[in-house]
Amino acid sequence: MITLALSKGRIFEETLPLLAAAGIEVLEDPEKSRKLILPTNQPEVRVVLVRASDVPTYVQYGGADLGVTGKDTLIEHGGQGLYQPLDLRIAKCRVSVAVRADFDYQQAVRQGARLKVATKYTGIARDFFATKGVHVDMIKLYGSMELAPLTGLADAIVDLVSTGNTLKANHLVEVERIMDISSHLVVNQAALKLKQAPLRRIIDAFAGAIRQD
């Protein structure tokens, strides 16, 4: 049995064409089904639905043989025990710094102010501000990041930005782009040895589908 870990939403939707290239079709819609393990048209392949941030952990510890996860999640996880054969070039977005429209970010950074930064990407944020020589107090949040500057909890946030519409709607502005993000294929290293032929078939099909894109 080959187990693929995916998260619901954009990554799931954008992985479907890659699975189709490997001849794999998920038989149930995760938005309509309450199941967490979904069958496919290939009896020896199944999909498990997990939180985006948990995908690398499931793959690392063998709960799944392979998975699709964002580069942001991989960096925060550290990538231990994972073979990372492909940048799938799907679910593209960026990690950026955003502040309230009336907050003078450049001035605060220039003056060496100590910034309060809210984010769930503490590793990425800490490294970024360290390279700029900016002192930060990190506040770890898991959701509704935009609220932090609006309530005075933080001066800035570090978060994923796609269209920027959510920032705009909450009167926040993007002031620095830290890195571009896309989703990567990750494979359990032990599974790659034990199930080499079926996993290689999927990896090669994904690689072929990306090249044609």
Secondary structure, 3 states (H helix, E strand, C coil): CEEEEECCCHHHHHHHHHHHHCCCCECCCCCCCCCCEEEECCCCEEEEECCHHHHHHHHHCCCCCEEEEEHHHHHHHCCCCEEEEEECCCCCEEEEEEEECCCCHHHHHHCCCCEEEEECCHHHHHHHHHHHCCCEEEEECCCCCCHHHHHCCCCEEEEEECCCHHHHHCCEEEEEEEEEECEEEEEEHHHHHHCHHHHHHHHHHHHHHHHHC
